[in-house]
C-alpha cells in the first residue's frame, strides 16, 4: 500500500487547535486540487497548510478522504459560515419552520449556483474518478451524515424537538440535497443553468415536499 493510501484513522484529533489545523488542511487541499488536480502530493498539501504530512494523515487518513472532505465542505460552505451555521442552529426553535428553512435554502442554493470553485471541484471529481476509483469508495464509506454533519445535526435537533419525524437520517439528507442542490449540479455539468424564477420555485416546492414527508404533524 502506498503512502497516499493510509488506512482511515479510527479517531481523529479533536479540540479547537486540532479543528484549526483541519480547516487549514482543507483550505490548502482545495487550492492545490483545483490548481494541480487529484495527483498533487500530500507533501505539497502539508506544506501549503503549514503542518506535517503526519498531521494530515492523522486528520484524514488518506488523500481520497481529504478530497471528499474538500468537496463536501465546498457544497456546505453557506451552511458552515457564521450566518448559515446560526440559521441551522435556530431551525429547531423557529416559529415558522417552513419560512426559516426556505430562507436558508435560498442562501445555500444561491452559493452553489454562483461559486465557480464549487463547479470546478465537481468537474474535477468527474474527471478523476476513472483514474482514482478510491474517491467513490471514500465518499460511500463516510456516508451522508459524516460528510454533511451540520445538516445532520440540524435535522436531529428538529427530530428531538418533535418538529420532524425522520426514521432514516441518511435517506433524509440525500433527499434534501436532491431537492435543493443537485438539480443545479446536474444542469451545471451539462453547461446549462436553471433560471432564477425556476430556481426559486424549486426551493419553495422542495421545502414543501421535504416538510410534507417528514413533518411531525403530517397526516398519517
Buried (B, 14 or more C-beta within 10 A) or exposed (E): EEEBBBEBBEEEEEEEEBEEBBEBBBBBBBBBBBEEEBEBBBEBBBBBBEBEBEBBBBBBBBBBBBBBBBBBBBBBBBBBEEEBBEBBEEBBEBEEBBEBBBBBBBBBBBBBBEBEEBBBBBEBBEEBBEEBEBBEBBBEEBBBBBBBBBBBBBBBBBBEEEBBEBEEBBEBBBBBBBBBBBBBBEEBEEEEEBEEEEBBEBBBEBBBEBBEBBBBEEEE
